[in-house]
Amino acid sequence: MTTVTREIIPDRQRLLAMYERMLLIRRVEEQLSADFHAGKLPGAVHLYVGQEAIAVGVCEHLSAADRISSTHRGHGHFLAKGGDPKSMMAEIYGKDSGICRGMGGSMHVADFSKGIIGANGIVGAGLAITAGAAWAAKLDEEGRVAVCFFGDGAANQGVFMETLNISTLWNLPIIFVCEHNTYSEFSPSATVTAGEIVDRARAFGIPAAVVDGNDVLAMWKAAAEAVERARRGGGPSFIEAKTYRIHGHLEAEIHFLAGSYRDEAEIQAWRQRDPIDRARKYILSSKTADQAELDGIESRIRQRVEEAARFAEASAPADQRLVFDLMFVGQNP
């Protein structure tokens, strides 16, 4: 029988912190979108706009000692886990002050000091990596957990089933979070994914839930149970979060796609379910905070993002000689 977590509703401080973190992710992504289209970024970006409630709702239960892996759409996970927006933006700009000294770029942001063991440009690659982190956590016996964020497209990779299997056999403290945003790159999920993804986890006996991924409170509650279960030795859990990416697969797609693969009415319908708007309405209706306080949060976030953008743009470029330490060890000419 599933044990219900002791804390059912987040207190005022935690709820406002989650709202602020979601807003930080949104404003950073909007800034990166503008920077990309202005020609300021050296590479592509895959934005997390519309999915903020998932990363924030889950990571609110984690400490720096807990580990997460991420995806090519990983900026939101990085910031939700406490990553620094300045060093992340500098990384995306390809600057030496970036979190990976400008050598990883948008799809490979990582910060081991925060338990962020890496975003990954290879679809599904984080699954096996997180299983390794969970195995280490089990051996350490310190109550740490590992969380793997992945998309619905990654659920069609062979490593997905392999990781579900080994996580069950070894009773690993791992939480699988499938961000089902209805598209696998440019293909509607229904055209490439058979059945229900959550049933694949249930086939292994893993406790699983389908959650409204645009509701930060629903995500927070589901994650609370999963994290508590993992910490007490109850093994893996699976959360399928139903959501939608408001932006395209990547910002550059307008330059190489002949037409649109999504209907504008569909996008607008999902905009009506915006996770930040929903959180704001809940905060106001529950009298957790008033509009003046929320305006203050907005102002503070905009200032942080503007400072991060200025920092990234003004930083020195990455030192290309680093490749001889990071990629071609011992081959420095």
Residue pairs with C-beta under 8 A, 6 or more apart in sequence:
2 207
2 225
2 229
3 225
3 228
3 229
4 225
5 221
5 224
5 225
5 228
7 224
8 221
9 217
10 18
10 60
10 217
10 220
12 288
12 289
14 60
15 283
15 288
16 283
16 288
16 289
16 293
16 297
17 60
18 56
18 57
18 60
18 216
18 220
18 279
19 216
19 276
19 279
19 280
19 283
19 294
19 297
20 297
20 300
20 301
21 52
21 56
21 59
21 60
21 79
21 80
22 52
22 53
22 56
22 216
22 275
22 276
22 279
23 276
23 297
23 298
23 301
24 79
24 85
24 301
24 304
24 305
25 48
25 52
25 55
25 56
25 75
25 76
25 79
25 80
26 49
26 52
26 276
27 301
27 302
27 305
28 75
28 79
28 85
28 88
28 89
28 305
28 308
29 47
29 48
29 49
29 75
29 76
29 247
30 49
31 89
31 305
31 306
31 308
31 309
32 41
32 45
32 47
32 75
32 89
32 92
33 45
33 47
33 49
33 247
33 251
35 41
35 93
35 309
36 44
36 45
36 251
36 252
37 251
40 93
40 313
41 92
41 93
41 94
41 106
42 93
42 94
42 105
43 92
43 94
43 105
43 106
44 106
44 250
44 251
44 252
45 75
45 92
45 106
45 250
45 251
46 72
46 73
46 106
46 107
46 249
46 250
46 251
47 73
47 75
47 245
47 247
47 251
48 55
48 73
48 74
48 75
48 76
48 77
48 245
49 245
49 246
49 247
50 181
50 214
50 243
50 244
50 245
50 246
50 247
50 270
50 274
50 275
51 73
51 76
51 179
51 181
51 213
51 243
51 244
51 245
51 275
52 76
52 80
52 216
52 275
52 276
53 213
53 214
53 215
53 216
53 219
53 243
53 275
53 276
53 278
53 279
54 76
54 149
54 177
54 179
54 213
54 219
54 241
54 243
55 76
55 77
55 79
55 80
55 81
55 149
56 76
56 80
56 216
56 219
57 216
57 217
57 218
57 219
57 220
57 222
57 223
58 80
58 147
58 149
58 175
58 177
58 219
58 220
58 223
58 239
59 68
59 77
59 80
59 81
59 82
59 147
60 80
60 220
60 223
61 220
61 223
61 224
61 227
62 68
62 81
62 115
62 145
62 147
62 227
63 115
64 82
64 113
64 114
64 115
65 115
65 142
65 144
66 115
66 137
66 144
66 145
66 146
66 147
67 115
67 116
67 117
67 130
67 133
67 137
67 144
67 145
67 146
67 147
68 77
68 81
68 115
68 116
68 117
68 130
68 146
68 147
68 148
68 149
69 117
69 118
69 119
69 120
69 126
69 127
69 129
69 130
69 133
69 146
69 147
69 148
69 149
70 77
70 78
70 109
70 116
70 118
70 119
70 120
70 126
70 149
71 77
71 119
71 120
71 123
71 126
71 149
71 150
71 151
71 154
71 179
72 106
72 107
72 119
72 120
72 121
72 123
73 151
73 179
73 245
74 107
74 109
74 119
74 120
74 149
75 88
75 92
75 106
75 109
77 116
77 119
77 149
78 88
78 109
78 111
78 116
78 119
79 85
79 88
81 114
81 115
81 116
82 114
83 99
83 109
83 111
83 114
83 116
84 99
84 111
85 304
85 305
85 308
86 97
86 307
86 308
86 311
86 312
87 97
87 98
87 99
87 111
88 98
88 99
88 109
88 308
89 308
89 309
89 311
89 312
90 96
90 97
90 98
90 99
90 102
90 311
90 312
90 315
91 98
91 99
91 100
91 101
91 102
91 104
91 105
91 106
91 109
92 98
92 105
92 106
92 109
92 312
93 102
93 312
93 313
93 315
94 102
94 105
94 317
94 318
95 102
95 312
95 315
95 316
95 317
95 318
96 102
96 315
96 316
96 317
96 318
96 319
97 311
97 312
97 315
97 316
98 104
98 312
98 315
98 318
99 109
99 110
99 111
100 108
100 109
100 110
101 318
101 319
101 322
102 317
102 318
102 319
103 318
103 322
103 323
103 326
104 110
107 119
107 120
107 121
108 118
108 119
108 120
108 121
109 116
109 118
109 119
110 116
110 117
110 118
110 119
117 129
117 130
117 133
118 126
118 129
119 126
120 126
120 129
123 151
123 153
123 154
123 157
124 150
124 154
124 157
124 159
124 160
125 159
126 148
126 149
126 150
126 154
127 148
127 150
127 154
127 157
127 159
127 160
127 163
127 176
128 159
128 162
128 163
129 148
130 146
130 147
130 148
130 163
130 174
131 146
131 148
131 163
131 166
131 167
131 172
131 174
133 146
134 145
134 146
134 167
134 172
134 173
134 174
134 236
135 170
135 172
137 144
137 145
137 146
137 172
137 173
138 170
138 171
138 172
138 173
143 231
144 173
145 173
145 174
145 175
145 227
145 230
145 231
146 172
146 173
146 174
146 175
147 174
147 175
147 177
148 163
148 174
148 175
148 176
148 177
149 177
149 179
150 160
150 176
150 177
150 178
150 179
151 178
151 179
151 180
151 181
151 184
152 178
152 179
152 180
152 181
152 182
152 184
152 189
152 193
152 197
153 184
153 185
153 189
153 192
153 193
154 160
154 178
155 178
155 193
155 197
155 200
156 184
156 192
156 193
160 200
161 200
163 176
164 176
164 200
164 201
164 204
164 206
164 236
164 238
165 204
166 172
167 174
167 176
167 206
167 235
167 236
168 204
168 205
168 206
168 235
168 236
171 233
171 235
171 236
172 235
172 236
173 230
173 231
173 233
173 235
173 236
174 230
174 236
174 237
175 223
175 226
175 227
175 230
175 236
175 237
175 238
175 239
176 201
176 206
176 236
176 237
176 238
176 239
177 223
177 239
177 241
178 197
178 198
178 238
178 239
178 240
178 241
179 213
179 241
179 243
180 189
180 197
180 213
180 240
180 241
180 242
180 243
181 243
181 244
181 245
182 188
182 189
182 244
183 189
183 245
183 249
183 261
183 262
184 192
184 193
185 249
186 249
186 253
186 257
186 261
187 261
188 261
197 240
198 208
198 209
198 210
198 238
198 240
201 208
201 238
202 208
202 238
206 235
206 236
206 237
206 238
207 226
207 229
207 234
207 236
207 237
207 238
208 237
208 238
208 239
208 240
209 222
209 237
209 238
209 239
209 240
210 240
210 242
211 218
211 219
211 222
211 239
211 240
211 241
211 242
212 218
212 219
212 241
212 242
213 219
213 241
213 242
213 243
213 275
214 242
214 243
214 244
214 273
214 274
214 275
214 278
215 275
215 278
216 275
216 278
216 279
217 279
217 282
219 239
219 241
222 239
223 239
225 237
226 237
226 239
229 235
229 237
230 236
230 237
243 275
244 270
244 273
246 267
246 270
246 271
246 274
248 254
248 262
280 294
282 288
283 289
283 294
284 290
284 291
284 294
321 332
324 331
324 332
